[in-house]
Amino acid sequence: MCAADRGGAMRGVAATTQHETTPSHVAEPQQRGLGLPPWIPRGSVLMVFLAVVMPAALPLLMVGLPALAVVTIWRLKTHDEAKAVDAETQAPKLVEIGREGADQTVDKKAFPVKKEDSTVSVPARVDTAVVVEDSGVPSAAARPPPAATAEERSLGSGQSVQRAAVGGAAILAKLRAAKQQKPAAGETVIVTYASQTGTAAEVAKNIGSGIESEGIKSKVVPMNELGLVGDLSKEKTPVMIWVASSTGDGEAPDNATKFYNDLRNKSRNDVGTLQGIRFTGLGLGDSNYTRFMHVPRVVKNRFLELGATEFHPCVEADEVDGIEDIIDAWVEKLLPAVKAVVKPEGDAKPGRVAAQELPLPACGVEVLWIDEKDASGYDEVEQGGDGREISASSPFLAPISDARYLTTEASDADRRVVHVQFDLAGSGIEYRPGDSLGVLPENDPVLVDALLKHTGLDGSKWFALMPRDRGAAASSQKPLQHIKWPCSVRDALLHGVELTGPPKKSLLRVLAEHCGDEAEKANLMRLCTREGRQEYLESVVKSRRAAIDVILDNPSCKPPLAALLDALPPLAPRMYSISSSPQAGQGPDKAEVAFTAVEYETVSGEKRKGVATWWLEGKALRRTDGDAPKVPLYLRKGGAFSPPASLEVPWIMIGPGTGVTPFRGFLQQRRTALAATNATDTAECWLFFGCRDKSKDYLYGDELDAFAKDGTLTKICVAESRKDPGTKVYVQDLMRQHSRRLRELIVDQDAFIFVCGDGHGMAKDVHGALVDIIRSGNDVDAKEADDMLAGMTREARYVKDVWS
C-alpha cells in the first residue's frame, strides 16, 4: 500500500471513532449528515440503532476492528522497514529463499562470511517465501509456488519437500517458525571424521548411512564443522562417533586442525566440558610412521579427560595389517550398540535397507542461488602472511621465482621432473629441511566444462550453502568449508572438489540415486554391495577410473548441485617435500621443490593428467606473460623427518626418484654445519638414490656428485633400473651389497635411517632389506630384527616420509 492509501485508511479509522463518541449536543449535524428526513425524531433513530443495527453489527465489529488494527500496524511496519532498506540500498531487493532449482535468488549481502572464525550468518530457509532483503518481513504479495524441480521429484536422498502457504500471515508464521525451529523428536547421532586422503571420511559416511537405515537420525561432518564449545554438549550431541587418522608426522588432517587444536588446548577446556556425551571412535593409521595413531589416541584421551564416556570400545586399524576386516567387524558390533543407547525415531522401521546394500548417505546441505556477482569466495581468498596464520584455509600466494626441468631431453616421454622455486618473502614462513609445502591446485578446466555440460548445471550461476539440519544438532560452523562460497558453480568445481580420484562407494551410491536409467542405476548399485567388491576393485580401483569418468559414462546420471558437492570429496592439497635448506642456496625466503609431471591412461583409453603436477608445471614453465605466477601454499612441518643435530652419528638416506628431494636439503644443511664447526671427526653419511638411467633422470646429479666430492657425503650409491633391459637394479639391491658396513652403522653406531618415496612398494622392499641386513651376522631372527626397527621408529631413528 502506498503512503497516500495508508494515510487514507488511518483517517477513515479516526473519523469512525469520532462519530461514535460525539456528545449529544452536537449530534444533529451528524444526524443530518446521515441523510435522514428531518421529521424523524432523534429518539426514534436511537431506538432503531440500538434495537436493530447494534446487535447485528457488534459481532462484526468485535472481529473486524482488531483485525483491521493488526493489518494497519503490520503495514506501517512494512512501510517503515522498506524505507529503511531504501535509505541504505536505494532500491529494496526482493529475494526468494527456496529449494535449489526453483529459480530463487538470494542477495549475497544476506550471507556475510566471517573468515576469522569460519562462521556464516545465514537466514533460515523458507520455501517459496518472498521477503525484503535482510528485513525478515514478507512483501505485500507472495509469488505462487514454482513447479517442482528435478531434485524435489527425486526423494531418494531423504529430502522431503513441503511448500509454504501463501499470504502475509502464513509467510510471517513460516519465517518465525524457521528462525525458532525446535529440535526434532529423537536424538541425532553425530558421526565426525578427521581425514586427509578420504578413507576416514568414507568410513564415517557409511556408518552414518547404516545408522539412518536403522531408523535413527545421523549427521556426518568433518571435525572442523563442529565447534568444541558451541556445538558439543549433552543436549546437542549426546551420542558421537568419530573416525580419525593422522597425516604427516602425527598431525591432524586439514579438515580437523581447528577442532583438534581446540580439543588439545587445556587452558580453554575445563574438566566436564563433554560431561554426558557418549562416544566411540575408530583410529586409522600406518605403523610405518613414527607417530602411529597419534591423532586418534589424543582425541580419545581428551574426550575421556573432558568427561565423555565410551558406549562402545574404540579400536585401531593398521594399514600394515589391512584395515577392511577390522573396520567391518567393528561396524557390525557398532550398530547394535548405537540402537542400545538411541531409540529409533517415531514409527521408523529399522532394517529397511538390505544388509548387502550400502544405504544412501543423506545430503547435508541446501543450495541457495545468488543473483549478484560481486563477492566470490575465490576472488577474496584470505591470504596468510604479514602476521596472519598460514594454513590450507588461509594460504600464502607465493610467486614462482625459478623453474626448470631436472630430466634431460633424452628422458622418456612420460618422465618429466620439474624443479620449482617459490618466493616466500613477506609470508613469515620459517622452514627447515624435511618440511613440506602444501599446494592448493585446481582441476582441469576441460573436465569441469565436460561435467557442467553433462549435468546441465549453469557454471556461471552463483550460490551459497545452508545446512539441512537446523535443529538441536545444528552446527555453528560453516558447512562444506573446503568450498569457498559464495561463488560460481564453475569455481566450486574448479577449486573445491576432487574429480579425478577413484570414487568411493558412498559417492557411487549417490550417483546411482540420480540415474534416470534403471540399468545404469543397477550397475552402480551393484558396485556398492559386498557382492560387488571384486568388481569394484577391478573396474574402479585397478583400472584407475575416476569419479568424472563414472559420471560421464552414465548419460542419465545428473545429480543436482547440492548432492554433487556434498558427495564429492574435497580437492586435497598436494604435499611436496622441500628440497632446499634456508641456510644455503638462495636463503630463507626461497623454498624449492621437485615433482614428476604425471600423465597416464585409464583402462578405457582415457588420457588423464595429475591434477596438481599438470597445473603447477603449466604455471611454472608454460606461461606466456611476463608476470610471475602465484601459487597458494602453506607449510607442513616434517617433525622427526629432519636432519639430526649431531654430526657424530651416521646418517643413512634412501630416496629413489623424487624421494631424493628432501635429502638435497639435508645435505645442504650438513655442508653448512661442517663448514661452521670445521669438524674433522664426523660420522659417515650415505645416500641411496634410484633412477631409470643416469643419462636421463639423475635428479640433482651435479649437486649430489659435488656433495660426494667435498666430503659432505661419504658414499652415494645410484641404482639404475632401466639402463640394462635384462637387469633391473633397485636401491634395496645396492643396500644388500653393502650389508656388512650398513649393519655396523645401524647396530654398532646407532645410525639414523631416513626413507622417502613410494609407500606401497619401495618402502616395504627397503624395510625388508633392512631386516635382512640386521639379521646377517648377528644371530637374530626376522622378528627380532623387525622389533629392533620398531624400537628405532619409536626413538625417531628410523623415519619415513612416504606416499601412496
N, C-alpha and C positions, 0 to 999 in steps of 0.2 A: 504494500500500500504506500502511495506517495505521501509526502508531508501534508499536502493540502487535504487529501482524503482523511488522513489520520486526524487532523485538526477539526474537520467537519464532524467526524464521529464523536469526538470529545465534546464539541459544542452541543450536539444532539443530546448527549447524556446529561449535560448541565441544564439544558432547557427543561427536560422532563422533570428533573429533580426540583427545579424552581417552581414549576406548575403545581406539583403535588404538595408543596409546603407553603403556598401563598396564603397569607391571613385573609379572613373573610371580608374585611373592609375594602379590599382591592380585588375582590373576586369577580365583580360584574364585568369589567372589561375582558376578563378571561372567558366569562360565560358567553359574551357576545362573540369572542374570538372563536368559540366552538361552532358558531353558525346556528344557534338555537333561536327560534322565534321569541320575541320579547314578551309575548303573552304567557309563555310557560313559566309558572312560578319557580323561583330558585329552589325552594324546598322540594318540589317535585323532582327536579333534576337530581338533587342529592339522594332522594329516596330510591329513584331508579338506579342510580350509580351504585348505591350500597347494596341494593337487593339483587340486582341482575349482573352488573358488569364486574363488580369486585369478586364475587365467588368464582366467576369463570376465568378472570384474569390472574387471580392470586397464584395458582399453581405455575402458570407460565412465567410470572414474574419471579417466583422463587427459584426456578431453574435458569431462566434466561439471563437475569441480571448478573449472577455470579459468573456464568459462562462468558457473558459479554465483557465483564471486568477482566477475566483471565486472558481472553484473547487480546484485549486492549493493552494490558501490561506486557504480554508477550511480544506484541507488535512494536510497542515502544522500545523494548529491549533489543529486538532485532534491528530496528532502525538505528538506535544509538551505537550498537556494536558494528553495524555496517558502516556508519560514519567514521568510527574509529579505524576500521580497516582501510577505508578510503583515504583517511588522512595519512596513513602510513605508506600505503602502496599505490595510491591514486586510482586504482581500479581493483575492487574486490574480485578475487578469482574463485569461481565455482569449481569444486573438485568432487569427484565421485569416488568413494572408497568402496571397493567391491572385490570380487574374486578375479584372479588372473584371467585375461582373455575376454573380459566383459566390457572392453572399451572404456575402462575407467581411467581417470588421470588424477595424479596427486602432485601437488606442488612440492618441490624438494625442500622448500623452507620449513615444511612440516616435519622434516626428518633430519634435524641437526646432528651431526656426528661429533661426539666428544672424543677426540683422538687420545687424550691423555689417559682416559680410563676405559676406553673401548666400549662405552655405553651409548645407547641410542635412544633418543626421546621420540617415540612413535605412538601416534594415537591409536586406540583400539579399533579393530576392524568393524565396520558396519556395512552389511551387504546392501547395495543399491541406495544408500542414503546420500542425498545431496547436501553438502554443508558449505558454509562460507569459510574460507581458509583460516585456520587457527582459531576460529571463534567458537567452535563446538555448537553452533546454532544452525538448525536447518533452514534452508531457504523457503520462500513462500510456497513453492510448488516442487514436488519431487517428481523426478522422471519415472516413467513406468519401468518395471524390471526388464533388463535386456534378456535376449534369448539365452538359453542355457549354452554354455561353452562346451567344447570337447572334454575339457578337464572335469566339468561338473557332471557330464553324462557318464563319465567313467568313474565309478565309485570304488574301484578295486583297491585303491590305496587307502581305504578307510576314511575318505574325505566326504562327509555328508554335506549337503547343501540346503540352506534354508533362506528363503527370500524374506526381506523385511517388509512389514506392512507399509503402505504409503500414507501420506498425510502428516501434518505437522506434529500432532501429539504422538503418533506412533513412532515417528522418526526420533523425536526427542526422548521418548522412553527407551528406544533402542540404543541411543548414544549413552544414556545414563547406565543402562544395563551392561554395556560393553566396558565402560570405564570402571564399574564396580562389580566385575564378574566374580562370582563366588566359586569356591573350589567345587569341582565335581565330586559326586559320591565316590567313595573308594579311594585307596591310596595309589599313587603313581610310583613305580619303581624307577629310580634313576640309574641308567647304565652309562657310565662315563669312561673315557679312554685317553691314554697318552700314547700316540702312535706317530712314528716318523715315516715308516715305509708302507703303512696301510694295513698291516697284518692285525694289529691290536684293534684298529677301527672295525675291520671286517668281523672279527670275533664278537665285538660289542654289539654290532648291528644284528648279527644272527641271534645273540642272546636276547636282545630286545624283541625281535620278531617272535622268538619262541615263547616269551612271556605273554605277548599280545595274543598268541594263538590259544593261550590258556584262559583267556577272558580277563586278564589283568592289564591295566594300563601301564605303559612304559614310555620312557623318554630317553633317547640316545644322543649324547652330545660329547664333544671333546672337553677335556678338563678346563680349558681356558674359557669355555662358555658357562662355567659355574663360578660364582663369586663365593669365596670361602666364608666371608662374613655375611653377605646379604642373602645368599641362596641356600646355604646348608643349615638345616635346623630340624628338630624333631617334627615340627609341624609341616614344613615344606618338603623335606627329603627324608622321610622316616626309614626308607629302605634304599640302600645304594649298592651297586655292583660296579667295580672298576676293573678295567683291563689295561695294564701298563707295561711299557717297555722302556729301555734306556737307549740313548744314542750317543755317539762319540765315546768319550771316556766316562761313562756313567752319568751323562747329563740327561735332563728331561727333554723329550721331543718338543718341537716348536709349538705344537698345539696344546702344550701343557705347562709351558715355562712359568707363566704368571701364577697359575694356581699352585704349582709345585713350590715356587719361591715363597708364596704367602703361607703355604702349609708348613714349610720349614722354619719360618720366621717366628721363633718362640717368644719374642718380645711383643708380638701382635696377637698371640693366641693364648688365652688362659685355659688352664685345665678345666674341662667341662664344656668347651665350645661346641663339641659334637655330641654332648650327652643326649642319649635317647635315640641316636641313629644306629640302625643295624646295618652291617655291611659284610661284604665278602669281596675277594679280589683274586685276579689271575695275573701272574707275572710272566712275561715273555722275555727270553734272553738267550745269549750265546756264551757259553763258558769259555770260549776262546778269548773273550775280552777281559781286561784287567779287573774292572769293577762290575762283575757279573751280578745282575739283578739289583743294582744299586737303587734305582728309582722305585721299583715295586716294593722293596723292603723298607725304604724310607716312608713311602705312602702308608703302608700297613702299620708301621710302628707309630707314626704320628696320629693316625686315626685312633689307635688304642690309647695313646697318651692324652688325647683331647676328649676322651670319654665315650667314644663309639664302641660298639660290641659286635663281635662276629656272630652271624646267624648261620654261617656255613664256612667250613675251613678254607682258608686261602691256599692256593697251590702255585707252584712254579713249573714252567715248561721250558726245557733247554733245547735249543735248536740242534745241538750236537746229537742228542738222543732222538730227535724227532718230536714235534710238538702236537701233531694231529691227534694221536691216540690219547695223549694226556688231556688235551682240551675236550675231546668227545666224552671221555669218562667223567670229567669234572662237570660239564654242562648237563650230562644225563642225570646226575645227582642234584644239580643246582635247581632245576625246575621244581621238583617236589619240595625242596627246601623253601623256595620262594612262596609256593602255594601254602606252606605251613604258617608263614608269617603275614601273608597278604591274601585276603579272600577275593575271589573273582567279583567283578563289579556287577551289581544288579542281577539280571537274569541271564548273564552271559553264559554261554555253553562252551566249556573248555573242550579241547580236543577236536576243534572243527577242521584243523589242517592235518592232512595225512602225515604220519610220522616220517615218511621218507621225503616229504616235500618241504622245501625251505619256505617258511612263512614270508609274506610280503612285508618289507620294512615300511614303517609309517613315515610319510613325508612330514618333516618338522617345520617347514616354512611356507609362507604365502608370498606371492609376488604382488606388488603394488606398482602399477605403471605410472611413470612420471612424465609430465608434459614438457617442462622446461629442460634445458640442457646447458647448465652453467656451473655445475659443481661436481665434476667427476671425481670419484674416489681415486682414480688413477692419475688424473691431472694434478691432484692435490696430495700426492703421496708425502707423508710427513717424513722428512729426511733427518736421519740421525747426524751427529756431529755437533761441533760448537757447544759442547757440554751436555748434549742430549744423548740418552742411551741409544746405542745402535743394536738392532735386533732384526729378526726376519720381518717383523711387522713395521719396523722403522729403520729401513736400510740406509746406507750411505751411497750416494750416487758417485761412484768412482770413475774418473776419466781413464781411458786406456792410453798409457803413455808410450808403450812399445809393444810390438808383436812380431813374431817370425815363426817359420816352420823349423822344427828340430829334425824332421826327417828329410832325406835328400831326394833329389828328383828321381833317383833310381828306385825309390821305395815303391812298394806295391800300391796299386790304385786305392785299395781300401785301408791304407795305413798312412794317415796324416796326423802328426803330433804337433800341436800348436803351443808355443810359449807366449804368454801374455803378461805384461807388466801393468799394474794398477797404481795410480797416483792417490795416495791416502792423505795428502796434505789437508789439514783442517778437519779431519774426521775424528781425531782423538784416539784412533785405533793404535794399540801397542801390542805387537805380536812377537812371537819367538818361533824358532824352528820347531816344527811338529804341529803347529796350529793349522787350521783350515779356514778358507774363505767360503762362505755360503753365498752362492749366486742365485738370484731370482730371475729365471728365464721367462720366455713366453712361447706359446705354441706356434706351430707353423700356420701362417695366415691362410694358406691354401686349404688346410684341413678344417680350419674354423669356417671358412666360406662353404665348404662342402657340407658340413654339419648343419649350418643355417639353411642351406637350400633344401636339404633332405627333410628337416623337421618343419620347415615353413615358418621358422621364427624370424622376426624382423631384427637384424643385427643393430639397426640404428635406434631402436626404441630403448628408452631409459626406464630403470626400475629401482625400487627399494624392496627390502625384505622385512617380513614380520614373522615372529614365531607363531605357529598354530596354537601352541599351548599357552594360554594366558590365564590359567587357573592358579591353584595353590602352588603348583610346582614350577610356575613360570620363572625363567631365569632373568636376572637383572642385566645380563651381558648381551652384547650384540650377537645375533645368530649368523652362522657361516662367516666367521671373521676372516677367513682366507680370501673372501671376495670383497673387494673394497667398494662396496656400494654406498651411495647411489652411483650407477654407471650405466653404460650401454650394454646390451646383451652381448655384442661382439667383444667388448673389453673384458667382460666376465669370462668368456670362453677363451680369449687370448691369454689372459694372465692368471685366472683363478682356479682352473680345474685341469686335471690330468686327462688327456685324450689318448695318448699312445701307450700307456701301460696296460698290462694284461688285466682284463676286467675281473673283479672279484665276483663271487656268486651272488652276493646281495645286489650288486649292480645289474647282473643278468636277470635277476628276479624282477627288478623294477622295469627293466626294458621289456621283458616278456609281458608284463601287465599292460603295456602301452602299444602292443602289437595288434593291429586290426585284423590281421590274417591269423586264423586259428592254427594253421600248420606252423607258421613262424613262431607263434607263441608256444606251441607244444615243444618245438625243438629247443628253445631257450629254457623252458621249464625243466626239460629233461637234464640239462647240464647242471641244474641246481640241486638235483636229487643225489642221494647216496649211490643209487644205481648208476648214475651218470658220471661218477667221479673219474673213472678212467677216460671216458670220452672227453671230459673237461680238461684233463691233463694233456691229452693228445692234441685235441683240436684248438685249445686256447693257449695253454702254457708253453708246451713244447713247440708249437707252430708260431709262437710269438705274435699271436693275434691280439690286436689292440682293441680298446673299447670303441674307438671310432670305427674300426673295421666291422665290429658286431652290429653297430647301428646302421652303417651304410649297406651291409649285406642283407638287411631285412627291410625291404621297402615300406612295409606297413608300420614300422617302429617309429612312432612320432611322439615321444614324451613331451609334456608341457615343460616350460622353463623351470618351474618350482621343483618338479620331480627330478629333472635333469641335474640341476645344480646341487640338490640335496644328496643325490645318489653318487655322482662322480666324485672321486677323491680329490683333495686339494693338489694343486700343482706344487710339488715339493721343491724346496731349494736344492740345488746340486752342490755338493761339497767338493772342494779342490784343495789338496794339500799344498801349503805354501812351500815354494822351492828356494826361498832366499832367506838370508839372515839380516836382521836390521843393523847388525854390527859390521856388515860388509857390503860390498857392491854399491848400490845407489843410495843406501842409508835407510833410516826408519820410515820415511814417507813413501817408500816404494815397496810393494809386495808382488811377488811373481808366482805364477802357477803354470802348469803344463797339463794338457789333456789330449786325448785321442778324439778326433772328429769321427763320430760314429755314424755309419751308414750300413743298412742291412736290408735283406729281402725276406719277406714272410714266405711261408709255405705256399700261399696262394699267388705268389709272384708280385705282391705289392712292395714297392720300394719305400723304405722308411728311413728317417734321419733321427739321430739323437736330439732330443728336444733342446737341451742346453748347449751341447757342443756345436751343433749346426748354427744355432742362433749366435753364440759367442764368437765362433770363427768368422761369421759374416760381419759382425760388428768390428772385429779386430783387423781383418785382412781383406774384406770385400767392400769396404765403404768407398764412396766416390767423392764425398765432400771433404773439405779440409778440417772440419771441426772434430775434435777428439770425442768419440762416442763415450757415453757414460753407462755404467752397469750398476744396478742396485745390488749391494752386497753387505755382508756383515761378518764378524769374526766368530769362530768357534774354537775354543781352547783345546789343545791336544792333551792336556793332563799329563799322564805318565809318559806319553809318547813325545819325549823331548830329549835333547842331548844331556847326558849325565854331567853333573857339575865337576866331577873328578876326571882328570886325565890319567890317573894312575890305575884305572880299572879298564879292562879291554872292552871294546865295542865290536859287536858283530851285527852288520846291517844286511838285510836280504830284501831286495826290491827289484823284481823284473818289470820290464815295461815302464809305464808311468809311475810304478811303485817306487822308482828311484828318486822322484822329485823331492820328497822331504829330506832325503839324505844329502842332497846338494846343499840344502840349508844347514844341516848338521855339520857338514864338512867345512862350510864357510865359517861357521862359528868356532869350530875346532881350530882351524888355521889362525883365526884372530886370537884365540886363547893361548895357543902355543907361542905366538909372537909376543904376546903381552907378558907371559911368565918366563919366556926364554928357557923353558924347562928342557932338560935332556933325558931325564929318566921317566919316560911316559910309556903307558901300556899300548899294546897293539890295537890297531883299528882295521877291520876287514870289511869289504863290501862285495856282495854277490849280486851281480846285475845280469838280467836276461833280455835278449832281443832276438829278432829273427836273423838279422845279418848285420854285422858291424858297419858294413859299407852302406847300409840303408837306414837303420834306425838305432844307431848308437847314441842315445839321448844324452846331451851334455857331455859327449865323449871327450872333447878337447879339455874341458874343465876337470873331468874325472882323471884323465891321464896326468894333468898338472898336479892334482892333489897327490897322486902316487909318486910323482917325481920329486916334489918338495918335502915328502915325508909326512904330510897330513894323513895320508892313507898308508898303512903298512902293506896291504895286499888288496888288489882288485881282481876279481875273477868274473869273466864275461862268458855267459852261456849263449851260444848262437843256435837257435832251434831249427833254422831252415837253411843254413849255409850248405850243409851236405844233405841232399834229399834222402839219402839212405839212412842217415843217423840224426836223431833229434836229441839235443843236449839241453837240459834244463838246469836251473840253479840248484835243485836238490841233488842232481848228479855230481856237480862240482863240489858241493858240500861233503858228500861221501868220499870224494877223492882226497879231501883234506881232513878226514875224520880224526886222525890222531892229534893234530895240532888244535883243532876245534875242541876236542874233548878236554885237552889240558886247559884251554882258555875258560871253558864253561865250568868244569868240575873243580879244577885246582885254583883258578884265579878269579872266580865269581864274575865272569863276563856278563855284560848287558847284551841282550838279544833283541833286535828290532826287526819286525816283519811288516812290509807294506805291499798291498796289491790285491789280487783276486782272492776273495774269501772262500769260494767254493772249492776250486781245485788246488791252486798254488799253496795256499796257507795250510791245507791239510797235508799236502805232499811234503812241505817243508817241516811240518811238525813230525811227520813220520821219519824223516831223515834225522832230525834231532834226537828222537828216541833211539834210533839205531846207533848214532854217534855216541850217546851217553852209555849205551849198553856195551859197546865194544871195549874190551879190555878192563871192565870194571866189575865183572861178575854180578851184574844186576839183570833182572828180567825186564820185560817190556812194561809191566805195570809199575815197577819201582822207578823206571826211567820216566814214565808218564807222570807219576806222582811228584817226582823232582821238578819237572817242568811246571806242574800245577803250583808247587810252592814258589817257584821263581815268578810265576804270574802274580801271585798274591803279594810278593815283595816288590812288584813293579820292575823286575829284572828281565822279564820275558814279556814284551809288549807288542801288540799288534794294532795296525791301522789298516783294516781290510774292508773290502766292499764286495757286494754281490753283483 
